[in-house]
Each structure stands twice: as C-alpha cells, then as structure tokens.
Amino acid sequence: MRKGHRLTTHGTLLALGTKALAKRTVKVYFQACGSKKWVAMATVRTDAHGAFTRTFTAKQDGTWHAVFTGDALDLPGNAADYVDVR
C-alpha cells in the first residue's frame, strides 16, 4: 500500500457463523511496526447485518486489529492484519 492512500478496515460479526450481530461495538486498534503499544483508532457500530467498516489514511507499516469485546449474550471475537506501507 502506498503512503497517504486510503486503507479500509471492515468485517462482519456473526454468532455461531450464521446470526448477524447488529448494533454491536467494534474497536479498531493499530500497532506500528517495531512498537509494543496498541493505539485505539476508532470505535464503530455494526449495521443490521453485523457489518462494520472504517477508512483510515495509510501512514506507516503496522498491524490493524478489530476487537469485539463480547456482551451478556455473545462471546468476544477479533481479527488482525499487517499492512506494509511504502
């Protein structure tokens, strides 16, 4: 990915692989390459289909991490991906 370009994080929350988790909070974190610190970048809510999306500007290499902390009815979940910025 080129520096300054748009980077989009997106995903879908599903319970047991089928039921969409609507109106749930997902937090997006970033950890720069070589750093040990995670930085909170955004808090997003899922839509009626359990989907979420958020766009950022690519500034440096690092790992993006989306986290659903769970609630009284549903277990937590997370996903991460590394982005190489040139």
PyMOL Python script that loads the backbone (N, CA, C, O; Angstrom):
from pymol import cmd

cmd.read_pdbstr("""\
ATOM      1  N   MET A   1       0.841  -1.160   0.000  1.00  0.00           N
ATOM      2  CA  MET A   1       0.000   0.000   0.000  1.00  0.00           C
ATOM      3  C   MET A   1       0.898   1.238   0.000  1.00  0.00           C
ATOM      4  O   MET A   1       1.931   1.266   0.668  1.00  0.00           O
ATOM      5  N   ARG A   2       0.499   2.241  -0.742  1.00  0.00           N
ATOM      6  CA  ARG A   2       1.276   3.472  -0.818  1.00  0.00           C
ATOM      7  C   ARG A   2       0.915   4.416   0.312  1.00  0.00           C
ATOM      8  O   ARG A   2      -0.250   4.536   0.691  1.00  0.00           O
ATOM      9  N   LYS A   3       1.921   5.081   0.843  1.00  0.00           N
ATOM     10  CA  LYS A   3       1.727   6.043   1.925  1.00  0.00           C
ATOM     11  C   LYS A   3       0.752   7.135   1.484  1.00  0.00           C
ATOM     12  O   LYS A   3       0.847   7.650   0.369  1.00  0.00           O
ATOM     13  N   GLY A   4      -0.182   7.481   2.362  1.00  0.00           N
ATOM     14  CA  GLY A   4      -1.172   8.500   2.070  1.00  0.00           C
ATOM     15  C   GLY A   4      -2.448   7.993   1.423  1.00  0.00           C
ATOM     16  O   GLY A   4      -3.435   8.723   1.335  1.00  0.00           O
ATOM     17  N   HIS A   5      -2.434   6.741   0.969  1.00  0.00           N
ATOM     18  CA  HIS A   5      -3.631   6.177   0.350  1.00  0.00           C
ATOM     19  C   HIS A   5      -4.634   5.755   1.421  1.00  0.00           C
ATOM     20  O   HIS A   5      -4.299   5.633   2.600  1.00  0.00           O
ATOM     21  N   ARG A   6      -5.860   5.537   0.985  1.00  0.00           N
ATOM     22  CA  ARG A   6      -6.909   5.123   1.908  1.00  0.00           C
ATOM     23  C   ARG A   6      -6.810   3.633   2.215  1.00  0.00           C
ATOM     24  O   ARG A   6      -6.546   2.813   1.335  1.00  0.00           O
ATOM     25  N   LEU A   7      -7.028   3.309   3.478  1.00  0.00           N
ATOM     26  CA  LEU A   7      -6.999   1.945   3.960  1.00  0.00           C
ATOM     27  C   LEU A   7      -8.336   1.707   4.660  1.00  0.00           C
ATOM     28  O   LEU A   7      -8.725   2.489   5.527  1.00  0.00           O
ATOM     29  N   THR A   8      -9.032   0.653   4.298  1.00  0.00           N
ATOM     30  CA  THR A   8     -10.347   0.391   4.882  1.00  0.00           C
ATOM     31  C   THR A   8     -10.322  -0.887   5.698  1.00  0.00           C
ATOM     32  O   THR A   8      -9.909  -1.941   5.215  1.00  0.00           O
ATOM     33  N   THR A   9     -10.770  -0.780   6.944  1.00  0.00           N
ATOM     34  CA  THR A   9     -10.964  -1.968   7.782  1.00  0.00           C
ATOM     35  C   THR A   9     -12.447  -2.316   7.701  1.00  0.00           C
ATOM     36  O   THR A   9     -13.304  -1.434   7.757  1.00  0.00           O
ATOM     37  N   HIS A  10     -12.740  -3.594   7.571  1.00  0.00           N
ATOM     38  CA  HIS A  10     -14.147  -3.999   7.511  1.00  0.00           C
ATOM     39  C   HIS A  10     -14.282  -5.448   7.947  1.00  0.00           C
ATOM     40  O   HIS A  10     -13.315  -6.210   7.928  1.00  0.00           O
ATOM     41  N   GLY A  11     -15.469  -5.810   8.332  1.00  0.00           N
ATOM     42  CA  GLY A  11     -15.730  -7.174   8.744  1.00  0.00           C
ATOM     43  C   GLY A  11     -17.193  -7.357   9.071  1.00  0.00           C
ATOM     44  O   GLY A  11     -17.986  -6.423   8.955  1.00  0.00           O
ATOM     45  N   THR A  12     -17.550  -8.562   9.482  1.00  0.00           N
ATOM     46  CA  THR A  12     -18.918  -8.882   9.849  1.00  0.00           C
ATOM     47  C   THR A  12     -18.899  -9.723  11.115  1.00  0.00           C
ATOM     48  O   THR A  12     -18.165 -10.707  11.208  1.00  0.00           O
ATOM     49  N   LEU A  13     -19.716  -9.328  12.093  1.00  0.00           N
ATOM     50  CA  LEU A  13     -19.851 -10.098  13.324  1.00  0.00           C
ATOM     51  C   LEU A  13     -21.008 -11.075  13.174  1.00  0.00           C
ATOM     52  O   LEU A  13     -22.134 -10.683  12.870  1.00  0.00           O
ATOM     53  N   LEU A  14     -20.716 -12.347  13.391  1.00  0.00           N
ATOM     54  CA  LEU A  14     -21.737 -13.386  13.310  1.00  0.00           C
ATOM     55  C   LEU A  14     -21.641 -14.268  14.551  1.00  0.00           C
ATOM     56  O   LEU A  14     -20.543 -14.570  15.020  1.00  0.00           O
ATOM     57  N   ALA A  15     -22.778 -14.676  15.077  1.00  0.00           N
ATOM     58  CA  ALA A  15     -22.816 -15.612  16.200  1.00  0.00           C
ATOM     59  C   ALA A  15     -22.956 -17.019  15.640  1.00  0.00           C
ATOM     60  O   ALA A  15     -23.878 -17.297  14.874  1.00  0.00           O
ATOM     61  N   LEU A  16     -22.061 -17.889  16.012  1.00  0.00           N
ATOM     62  CA  LEU A  16     -22.067 -19.273  15.540  1.00  0.00           C
ATOM     63  C   LEU A  16     -22.122 -19.373  14.026  1.00  0.00           C
ATOM     64  O   LEU A  16     -22.662 -20.332  13.475  1.00  0.00           O
ATOM     65  N   GLY A  17     -21.551 -18.363  13.350  1.00  0.00           N
ATOM     66  CA  GLY A  17     -21.408 -18.405  11.911  1.00  0.00           C
ATOM     67  C   GLY A  17     -22.632 -18.045  11.095  1.00  0.00           C
ATOM     68  O   GLY A  17     -22.550 -18.010   9.867  1.00  0.00           O
ATOM     69  N   THR A  18     -23.787 -17.770  11.739  1.00  0.00           N
ATOM     70  CA  THR A  18     -24.992 -17.514  10.960  1.00  0.00           C
ATOM     71  C   THR A  18     -25.768 -16.268  11.377  1.00  0.00           C
ATOM     72  O   THR A  18     -26.217 -15.511  10.516  1.00  0.00           O
ATOM     73  N   LYS A  19     -25.932 -16.042  12.663  1.00  0.00           N
ATOM     74  CA  LYS A  19     -26.750 -14.926  13.149  1.00  0.00           C
ATOM     75  C   LYS A  19     -25.944 -13.632  13.167  1.00  0.00           C
ATOM     76  O   LYS A  19     -24.903 -13.559  13.820  1.00  0.00           O
ATOM     77  N   ALA A  20     -26.418 -12.611  12.453  1.00  0.00           N
ATOM     78  CA  ALA A  20     -25.741 -11.313  12.422  1.00  0.00           C
ATOM     79  C   ALA A  20     -25.879 -10.625  13.770  1.00  0.00           C
ATOM     80  O   ALA A  20     -26.953 -10.616  14.370  1.00  0.00           O
ATOM     81  N   LEU A  21     -24.772 -10.045  14.240  1.00  0.00           N
ATOM     82  CA  LEU A  21     -24.791  -9.300  15.498  1.00  0.00           C
ATOM     83  C   LEU A  21     -24.912  -7.812  15.177  1.00  0.00           C
ATOM     84  O   LEU A  21     -23.910  -7.133  14.952  1.00  0.00           O
ATOM     85  N   ALA A  22     -26.129  -7.320  15.160  1.00  0.00           N
ATOM     86  CA  ALA A  22     -26.420  -5.930  14.805  1.00  0.00           C
ATOM     87  C   ALA A  22     -26.198  -4.996  15.991  1.00  0.00           C
ATOM     88  O   ALA A  22     -26.362  -5.379  17.149  1.00  0.00           O
ATOM     89  N   LYS A  23     -25.824  -3.769  15.669  1.00  0.00           N
ATOM     90  CA  LYS A  23     -25.663  -2.686  16.642  1.00  0.00           C
ATOM     91  C   LYS A  23     -24.720  -3.041  17.794  1.00  0.00           C
ATOM     92  O   LYS A  23     -24.969  -2.699  18.950  1.00  0.00           O
ATOM     93  N   ARG A  24     -23.632  -3.736  17.451  1.00  0.00           N
ATOM     94  CA  ARG A  24     -22.594  -4.062  18.443  1.00  0.00           C
ATOM     95  C   ARG A  24     -21.404  -3.142  18.219  1.00  0.00           C
ATOM     96  O   ARG A  24     -21.200  -2.649  17.109  1.00  0.00           O
ATOM     97  N   THR A  25     -20.625  -2.910  19.253  1.00  0.00           N
ATOM     98  CA  THR A  25     -19.467  -2.024  19.178  1.00  0.00           C
ATOM     99  C   THR A  25     -18.202  -2.823  18.859  1.00  0.00           C
ATOM    100  O   THR A  25     -17.916  -3.839  19.492  1.00  0.00           O
ATOM    101  N   VAL A  26     -17.458  -2.345  17.871  1.00  0.00           N
ATOM    102  CA  VAL A  26     -16.170  -2.930  17.485  1.00  0.00           C
ATOM    103  C   VAL A  26     -15.127  -1.830  17.620  1.00  0.00           C
ATOM    104  O   VAL A  26     -15.324  -0.720  17.125  1.00  0.00           O
ATOM    105  N   LYS A  27     -14.017  -2.133  18.288  1.00  0.00           N
ATOM    106  CA  LYS A  27     -12.931  -1.165  18.424  1.00  0.00           C
ATOM    107  C   LYS A  27     -11.797  -1.547  17.482  1.00  0.00           C
ATOM    108  O   LYS A  27     -11.438  -2.719  17.363  1.00  0.00           O
ATOM    109  N   VAL A  28     -11.242  -0.542  16.817  1.00  0.00           N
ATOM    110  CA  VAL A  28     -10.154  -0.755  15.865  1.00  0.00           C
ATOM    111  C   VAL A  28      -8.879  -0.165  16.464  1.00  0.00           C
ATOM    112  O   VAL A  28      -8.848   0.999  16.863  1.00  0.00           O
ATOM    113  N   TYR A  29      -7.825  -0.989  16.520  1.00  0.00           N
ATOM    114  CA  TYR A  29      -6.533  -0.589  17.080  1.00  0.00           C
ATOM    115  C   TYR A  29      -5.452  -0.692  16.013  1.00  0.00           C
ATOM    116  O   TYR A  29      -5.598  -1.419  15.030  1.00  0.00           O
ATOM    117  N   PHE A  30      -4.357   0.053  16.222  1.00  0.00           N
ATOM    118  CA  PHE A  30      -3.202  -0.010  15.320  1.00  0.00           C
ATOM    119  C   PHE A  30      -1.938  -0.125  16.160  1.00  0.00           C
ATOM    120  O   PHE A  30      -1.791   0.552  17.177  1.00  0.00           O
ATOM    121  N   GLN A  31      -1.029  -0.988  15.724  1.00  0.00           N
ATOM    122  CA  GLN A  31       0.290  -1.123  16.346  1.00  0.00           C
ATOM    123  C   GLN A  31       1.332  -0.936  15.253  1.00  0.00           C
ATOM    124  O   GLN A  31       1.428  -1.750  14.334  1.00  0.00           O
ATOM    125  N   ALA A  32       2.114   0.142  15.352  1.00  0.00           N
ATOM    126  CA  ALA A  32       3.155   0.418  14.366  1.00  0.00           C
ATOM    127  C   ALA A  32       4.230  -0.658  14.421  1.00  0.00           C
ATOM    128  O   ALA A  32       4.499  -1.221  15.482  1.00  0.00           O
ATOM    129  N   CYS A  33       4.834  -0.936  13.291  1.00  0.00           N
ATOM    130  CA  CYS A  33       5.916  -1.908  13.204  1.00  0.00           C
ATOM    131  C   CYS A  33       7.034  -1.521  14.171  1.00  0.00           C
ATOM    132  O   CYS A  33       7.499  -0.382  14.151  1.00  0.00           O
ATOM    133  N   GLY A  34       7.463  -2.446  15.005  1.00  0.00           N
ATOM    134  CA  GLY A  34       8.523  -2.198  15.961  1.00  0.00           C
ATOM    135  C   GLY A  34       8.046  -1.661  17.298  1.00  0.00           C
ATOM    136  O   GLY A  34       8.833  -1.569  18.241  1.00  0.00           O
ATOM    137  N   SER A  35       6.782  -1.307  17.398  1.00  0.00           N
ATOM    138  CA  SER A  35       6.219  -0.776  18.642  1.00  0.00           C
ATOM    139  C   SER A  35       5.574  -1.901  19.441  1.00  0.00           C
ATOM    140  O   SER A  35       5.175  -2.921  18.879  1.00  0.00           O
ATOM    141  N   LYS A  36       5.474  -1.712  20.739  1.00  0.00           N
ATOM    142  CA  LYS A  36       4.775  -2.667  21.598  1.00  0.00           C
ATOM    143  C   LYS A  36       3.435  -2.105  22.053  1.00  0.00           C
ATOM    144  O   LYS A  36       2.695  -2.760  22.788  1.00  0.00           O
ATOM    145  N   LYS A  37       3.127  -0.888  21.613  1.00  0.00           N
ATOM    146  CA  LYS A  37       1.924  -0.196  22.067  1.00  0.00           C
ATOM    147  C   LYS A  37       0.820  -0.247  21.010  1.00  0.00           C
ATOM    148  O   LYS A  37       1.055   0.057  19.840  1.00  0.00           O
ATOM    149  N   TRP A  38      -0.376  -0.631  21.431  1.00  0.00           N
ATOM    150  CA  TRP A  38      -1.555  -0.577  20.583  1.00  0.00           C
ATOM    151  C   TRP A  38      -2.221   0.770  20.791  1.00  0.00           C
ATOM    152  O   TRP A  38      -2.362   1.224  21.927  1.00  0.00           O
ATOM    153  N   VAL A  39      -2.634   1.415  19.702  1.00  0.00           N
ATOM    154  CA  VAL A  39      -3.287   2.721  19.755  1.00  0.00           C
ATOM    155  C   VAL A  39      -4.729   2.556  19.286  1.00  0.00           C
ATOM    156  O   VAL A  39      -4.976   2.017  18.208  1.00  0.00           O
ATOM    157  N   ALA A  40      -5.686   3.023  20.101  1.00  0.00           N
ATOM    158  CA  ALA A  40      -7.100   2.977  19.701  1.00  0.00           C
ATOM    159  C   ALA A  40      -7.313   3.987  18.580  1.00  0.00           C
ATOM    160  O   ALA A  40      -7.020   5.171  18.742  1.00  0.00           O
ATOM    161  N   MET A  41      -7.818   3.522  17.451  1.00  0.00           N
ATOM    162  CA  MET A  41      -8.006   4.379  16.284  1.00  0.00           C
ATOM    163  C   MET A  41      -9.466   4.773  16.068  1.00  0.00           C
ATOM    164  O   MET A  41      -9.742   5.872  15.588  1.00  0.00           O
ATOM    165  N   ALA A  42     -10.402   3.894  16.415  1.00  0.00           N
ATOM    166  CA  ALA A  42     -11.815   4.191  16.184  1.00  0.00           C
ATOM    167  C   ALA A  42     -12.697   3.189  16.923  1.00  0.00           C
ATOM    168  O   ALA A  42     -12.280   2.078  17.249  1.00  0.00           O
ATOM    169  N   THR A  43     -13.918   3.618  17.170  1.00  0.00           N
ATOM    170  CA  THR A  43     -14.968   2.740  17.669  1.00  0.00           C
ATOM    171  C   THR A  43     -16.093   2.815  16.649  1.00  0.00           C
ATOM    172  O   THR A  43     -16.580   3.899  16.327  1.00  0.00           O
ATOM    173  N   VAL A  44     -16.502   1.657  16.141  1.00  0.00           N
ATOM    174  CA  VAL A  44     -17.557   1.608  15.123  1.00  0.00           C
ATOM    175  C   VAL A  44     -18.676   0.683  15.587  1.00  0.00           C
ATOM    176  O   VAL A  44     -18.466  -0.176  16.443  1.00  0.00           O
ATOM    177  N   ARG A  45     -19.864   0.862  15.017  1.00  0.00           N
ATOM    178  CA  ARG A  45     -21.000   0.003  15.342  1.00  0.00           C
ATOM    179  C   ARG A  45     -21.376  -0.814  14.112  1.00  0.00           C
ATOM    180  O   ARG A  45     -21.305  -0.338  12.979  1.00  0.00           O
ATOM    181  N   THR A  46     -21.769  -2.031  14.362  1.00  0.00           N
ATOM    182  CA  THR A  46     -22.206  -2.877  13.255  1.00  0.00           C
ATOM    183  C   THR A  46     -23.591  -2.450  12.785  1.00  0.00           C
ATOM    184  O   THR A  46     -24.381  -1.902  13.554  1.00  0.00           O
ATOM    185  N   ASP A  47     -23.874  -2.707  11.512  1.00  0.00           N
ATOM    186  CA  ASP A  47     -25.186  -2.382  10.958  1.00  0.00           C
ATOM    187  C   ASP A  47     -26.153  -3.543  11.213  1.00  0.00           C
ATOM    188  O   ASP A  47     -25.828  -4.465  11.962  1.00  0.00           O
ATOM    189  N   ALA A  48     -27.312  -3.503  10.608  1.00  0.00           N
ATOM    190  CA  ALA A  48     -28.340  -4.529  10.802  1.00  0.00           C
ATOM    191  C   ALA A  48     -27.888  -5.915  10.358  1.00  0.00           C
ATOM    192  O   ALA A  48     -28.459  -6.918  10.788  1.00  0.00           O
ATOM    193  N   HIS A  49     -26.869  -5.982   9.502  1.00  0.00           N
ATOM    194  CA  HIS A  49     -26.353  -7.261   9.001  1.00  0.00           C
ATOM    195  C   HIS A  49     -25.078  -7.689   9.721  1.00  0.00           C
ATOM    196  O   HIS A  49     -24.445  -8.668   9.327  1.00  0.00           O
ATOM    197  N   GLY A  50     -24.695  -6.959  10.780  1.00  0.00           N
ATOM    198  CA  GLY A  50     -23.499  -7.287  11.538  1.00  0.00           C
ATOM    199  C   GLY A  50     -22.215  -6.755  10.918  1.00  0.00           C
ATOM    200  O   GLY A  50     -21.126  -7.049  11.412  1.00  0.00           O
ATOM    201  N   ALA A  51     -22.324  -5.979   9.848  1.00  0.00           N
ATOM    202  CA  ALA A  51     -21.142  -5.478   9.132  1.00  0.00           C
ATOM    203  C   ALA A  51     -20.660  -4.152   9.713  1.00  0.00           C
ATOM    204  O   ALA A  51     -21.448  -3.344  10.205  1.00  0.00           O
ATOM    205  N   PHE A  52     -19.342  -3.951   9.642  1.00  0.00           N
ATOM    206  CA  PHE A  52     -18.753  -2.675  10.039  1.00  0.00           C
ATOM    207  C   PHE A  52     -17.671  -2.297   9.042  1.00  0.00           C
ATOM    208  O   PHE A  52     -17.093  -3.161   8.383  1.00  0.00           O
ATOM    209  N   THR A  53     -17.401  -1.008   8.933  1.00  0.00           N
ATOM    210  CA  THR A  53     -16.340  -0.517   8.054  1.00  0.00           C
ATOM    211  C   THR A  53     -15.859   0.833   8.565  1.00  0.00           C
ATOM    212  O   THR A  53     -16.628   1.608   9.134  1.00  0.00           O
ATOM    213  N   ARG A  54     -14.575   1.099   8.354  1.00  0.00           N
ATOM    214  CA  ARG A  54     -13.988   2.385   8.730  1.00  0.00           C
ATOM    215  C   ARG A  54     -12.758   2.605   7.857  1.00  0.00           C
ATOM    216  O   ARG A  54     -11.963   1.686   7.657  1.00  0.00           O
ATOM    217  N   THR A  55     -12.601   3.815   7.339  1.00  0.00           N
ATOM    218  CA  THR A  55     -11.486   4.140   6.455  1.00  0.00           C
ATOM    219  C   THR A  55     -10.480   5.027   7.174  1.00  0.00           C
ATOM    220  O   THR A  55     -10.850   5.933   7.921  1.00  0.00           O
ATOM    221  N   PHE A  56      -9.195   4.749   6.934  1.00  0.00           N
ATOM    222  CA  PHE A  56      -8.086   5.490   7.525  1.00  0.00           C
ATOM    223  C   PHE A  56      -7.103   5.871   6.422  1.00  0.00           C
ATOM    224  O   PHE A  56      -7.231   5.417   5.285  1.00  0.00           O
ATOM    225  N   THR A  57      -6.128   6.702   6.759  1.00  0.00           N
ATOM    226  CA  THR A  57      -5.045   7.036   5.843  1.00  0.00           C
ATOM    227  C   THR A  57      -3.828   6.190   6.208  1.00  0.00           C
ATOM    228  O   THR A  57      -3.425   6.150   7.371  1.00  0.00           O
ATOM    229  N   ALA A  58      -3.248   5.519   5.228  1.00  0.00           N
ATOM    230  CA  ALA A  58      -2.069   4.686   5.460  1.00  0.00           C
ATOM    231  C   ALA A  58      -0.859   5.599   5.689  1.00  0.00           C
ATOM    232  O   ALA A  58      -0.483   6.378   4.814  1.00  0.00           O
ATOM    233  N   LYS A  59      -0.260   5.489   6.872  1.00  0.00           N
ATOM    234  CA  LYS A  59       0.875   6.346   7.211  1.00  0.00           C
ATOM    235  C   LYS A  59       2.161   5.570   7.451  1.00  0.00           C
ATOM    236  O   LYS A  59       3.249   6.056   7.143  1.00  0.00           O
ATOM    237  N   GLN A  60       2.039   4.346   8.009  1.00  0.00           N
ATOM    238  CA  GLN A  60       3.235   3.562   8.328  1.00  0.00           C
ATOM    239  C   GLN A  60       2.896   2.081   8.407  1.00  0.00           C
ATOM    240  O   GLN A  60       1.732   1.704   8.542  1.00  0.00           O
ATOM    241  N   ASP A  61       3.929   1.245   8.320  1.00  0.00           N
ATOM    242  CA  ASP A  61       3.760  -0.199   8.447  1.00  0.00           C
ATOM    243  C   ASP A  61       3.207  -0.517   9.829  1.00  0.00           C
ATOM    244  O   ASP A  61       3.518   0.158  10.810  1.00  0.00           O
ATOM    245  N   GLY A  62       2.386  -1.551   9.889  1.00  0.00           N
ATOM    246  CA  GLY A  62       1.888  -1.976  11.185  1.00  0.00           C
ATOM    247  C   GLY A  62       0.717  -2.926  11.069  1.00  0.00           C
ATOM    248  O   GLY A  62       0.312  -3.322   9.976  1.00  0.00           O
ATOM    249  N   THR A  63       0.186  -3.281  12.224  1.00  0.00           N
ATOM    250  CA  THR A  63      -0.903  -4.241  12.312  1.00  0.00           C
ATOM    251  C   THR A  63      -2.181  -3.547  12.767  1.00  0.00           C
ATOM    252  O   THR A  63      -2.190  -2.797  13.742  1.00  0.00           O
ATOM    253  N   TRP A  64      -3.251  -3.814  12.041  1.00  0.00           N
ATOM    254  CA  TRP A  64      -4.579  -3.317  12.384  1.00  0.00           C
ATOM    255  C   TRP A  64      -5.324  -4.460  13.065  1.00  0.00           C
ATOM    256  O   TRP A  64      -5.230  -5.612  12.642  1.00  0.00           O
ATOM    257  N   HIS A  65      -6.067  -4.131  14.125  1.00  0.00           N
ATOM    258  CA  HIS A  65      -6.735  -5.152  14.927  1.00  0.00           C
ATOM    259  C   HIS A  65      -8.159  -4.691  15.248  1.00  0.00           C
ATOM    260  O   HIS A  65      -8.339  -3.643  15.867  1.00  0.00           O
ATOM    261  N   ALA A  66      -9.159  -5.452  14.840  1.00  0.00           N
ATOM    262  CA  ALA A  66     -10.556  -5.160  15.165  1.00  0.00           C
ATOM    263  C   ALA A  66     -10.984  -6.085  16.296  1.00  0.00           C
ATOM    264  O   ALA A  66     -10.767  -7.295  16.237  1.00  0.00           O
ATOM    265  N   VAL A  67     -11.601  -5.499  17.338  1.00  0.00           N
ATOM    266  CA  VAL A  67     -11.943  -6.267  18.538  1.00  0.00           C
ATOM    267  C   VAL A  67     -13.401  -6.056  18.936  1.00  0.00           C
ATOM    268  O   VAL A  67     -13.859  -4.923  19.082  1.00  0.00           O
ATOM    269  N   PHE A  68     -14.115  -7.153  19.108  1.00  0.00           N
ATOM    270  CA  PHE A  68     -15.444  -7.141  19.722  1.00  0.00           C
ATOM    271  C   PHE A  68     -15.261  -7.766  21.088  1.00  0.00           C
ATOM    272  O   PHE A  68     -14.880  -8.933  21.187  1.00  0.00           O
ATOM    273  N   THR A  69     -15.526  -7.010  22.147  1.00  0.00           N
ATOM    274  CA  THR A  69     -15.247  -7.489  23.500  1.00  0.00           C
ATOM    275  C   THR A  69     -16.305  -8.438  24.041  1.00  0.00           C
ATOM    276  O   THR A  69     -16.149  -8.992  25.129  1.00  0.00           O
ATOM    277  N   GLY A  70     -17.381  -8.628  23.284  1.00  0.00           N
ATOM    278  CA  GLY A  70     -18.444  -9.507  23.737  1.00  0.00           C
ATOM    279  C   GLY A  70     -19.457  -8.730  24.573  1.00  0.00           C
ATOM    280  O   GLY A  70     -19.275  -7.550  24.872  1.00  0.00           O
ATOM    281  N   ASP A  71     -20.521  -9.424  24.938  1.00  0.00           N
ATOM    282  CA  ASP A  71     -21.538  -8.826  25.789  1.00  0.00           C
ATOM    283  C   ASP A  71     -22.226  -9.946  26.563  1.00  0.00           C
ATOM    284  O   ASP A  71     -21.735 -11.074  26.588  1.00  0.00           O
ATOM    285  N   ALA A  72     -23.344  -9.645  27.186  1.00  0.00           N
ATOM    286  CA  ALA A  72     -24.026 -10.640  28.013  1.00  0.00           C
ATOM    287  C   ALA A  72     -24.487 -11.865  27.226  1.00  0.00           C
ATOM    288  O   ALA A  72     -24.637 -12.948  27.793  1.00  0.00           O
ATOM    289  N   LEU A  73     -24.710 -11.697  25.927  1.00  0.00           N
ATOM    290  CA  LEU A  73     -25.230 -12.799  25.118  1.00  0.00           C
ATOM    291  C   LEU A  73     -24.215 -13.436  24.170  1.00  0.00           C
ATOM    292  O   LEU A  73     -24.365 -14.597  23.789  1.00  0.00           O
ATOM    293  N   ASP A  74     -23.189 -12.684  23.791  1.00  0.00           N
ATOM    294  CA  ASP A  74     -22.272 -13.168  22.758  1.00  0.00           C
ATOM    295  C   ASP A  74     -20.814 -13.103  23.207  1.00  0.00           C
ATOM    296  O   ASP A  74     -20.399 -12.164  23.887  1.00  0.00           O
ATOM    297  N   LEU A  75     -20.056 -14.105  22.819  1.00  0.00           N
ATOM    298  CA  LEU A  75     -18.638 -14.185  23.168  1.00  0.00           C
ATOM    299  C   LEU A  75     -17.812 -13.182  22.373  1.00  0.00           C
ATOM    300  O   LEU A  75     -18.232 -12.742  21.304  1.00  0.00           O
ATOM    301  N   PRO A  76     -16.636 -12.817  22.889  1.00  0.00           N
ATOM    302  CA  PRO A  76     -15.771 -11.872  22.170  1.00  0.00           C
ATOM    303  C   PRO A  76     -15.172 -12.482  20.908  1.00  0.00           C
ATOM    304  O   PRO A  76     -15.155 -13.700  20.730  1.00  0.00           O
ATOM    305  N   GLY A  77     -14.680 -11.597  20.033  1.00  0.00           N
ATOM    306  CA  GLY A  77     -14.011 -12.034  18.820  1.00  0.00           C
ATOM    307  C   GLY A  77     -13.053 -10.949  18.357  1.00  0.00           C
ATOM    308  O   GLY A  77     -13.177  -9.791  18.758  1.00  0.00           O
ATOM    309  N   ASN A  78     -12.090 -11.323  17.507  1.00  0.00           N
ATOM    310  CA  ASN A  78     -11.141 -10.344  16.996  1.00  0.00           C
ATOM    311  C   ASN A  78     -10.499 -10.854  15.711  1.00  0.00           C
ATOM    312  O   ASN A  78     -10.534 -12.045  15.400  1.00  0.00           O
ATOM    313  N   ALA A  79      -9.914  -9.912  14.979  1.00  0.00           N
ATOM    314  CA  ALA A  79      -9.190 -10.237  13.750  1.00  0.00           C
ATOM    315  C   ALA A  79      -8.101  -9.193  13.565  1.00  0.00           C
ATOM    316  O   ALA A  79      -8.264  -8.046  13.980  1.00  0.00           O
ATOM    317  N   ALA A  80      -6.989  -9.582  12.945  1.00  0.00           N
ATOM    318  CA  ALA A  80      -5.877  -8.657  12.729  1.00  0.00           C
ATOM    319  C   ALA A  80      -5.272  -8.881  11.355  1.00  0.00           C
ATOM    320  O   ALA A  80      -5.382  -9.961  10.774  1.00  0.00           O
ATOM    321  N   ASP A  81      -4.616  -7.814  10.841  1.00  0.00           N
ATOM    322  CA  ASP A  81      -3.938  -7.916   9.552  1.00  0.00           C
ATOM    323  C   ASP A  81      -2.791  -6.922   9.528  1.00  0.00           C
ATOM    324  O   ASP A  81      -2.920  -5.805  10.030  1.00  0.00           O
ATOM    325  N   TYR A  82      -1.662  -7.327   8.942  1.00  0.00           N
ATOM    326  CA  TYR A  82      -0.491  -6.469   8.810  1.00  0.00           C
ATOM    327  C   TYR A  82      -0.555  -5.713   7.490  1.00  0.00           C
ATOM    328  O   TYR A  82      -0.939  -6.280   6.467  1.00  0.00           O
ATOM    329  N   VAL A  83      -0.179  -4.423   7.507  1.00  0.00           N
ATOM    330  CA  VAL A  83      -0.174  -3.611   6.294  1.00  0.00           C
ATOM    331  C   VAL A  83       1.227  -3.043   6.094  1.00  0.00           C
ATOM    332  O   VAL A  83       1.795  -2.424   6.994  1.00  0.00           O
ATOM    333  N   ASP A  84       1.778  -3.265   4.895  1.00  0.00           N
ATOM    334  CA  ASP A  84       3.094  -2.753   4.521  1.00  0.00           C
ATOM    335  C   ASP A  84       2.895  -1.461   3.725  1.00  0.00           C
ATOM    336  O   ASP A  84       2.341  -1.482   2.626  1.00  0.00           O
ATOM    337  N   VAL A  85       3.350  -0.339   4.283  1.00  0.00           N
ATOM    338  CA  VAL A  85       3.175   0.973   3.644  1.00  0.00           C
ATOM    339  C   VAL A  85       4.494   1.387   3.015  1.00  0.00           C
ATOM    340  O   VAL A  85       5.534   1.346   3.672  1.00  0.00           O
ATOM    341  N   ARG A  86       4.461   1.783   1.753  1.00  0.00           N
ATOM    342  CA  ARG A  86       5.686   2.176   1.040  1.00  0.00           C
ATOM    343  C   ARG A  86       5.629   3.612   0.617  1.00  0.00           C
ATOM    344  O   ARG A  86       6.573   4.113   0.006  1.00  0.00           O
TER     345      ARG A  86
END
""", "prot")
cmd.dss("prot")
cmd.show_as("cartoon", "prot")
cmd.util.cbc("prot")
cmd.orient("prot")
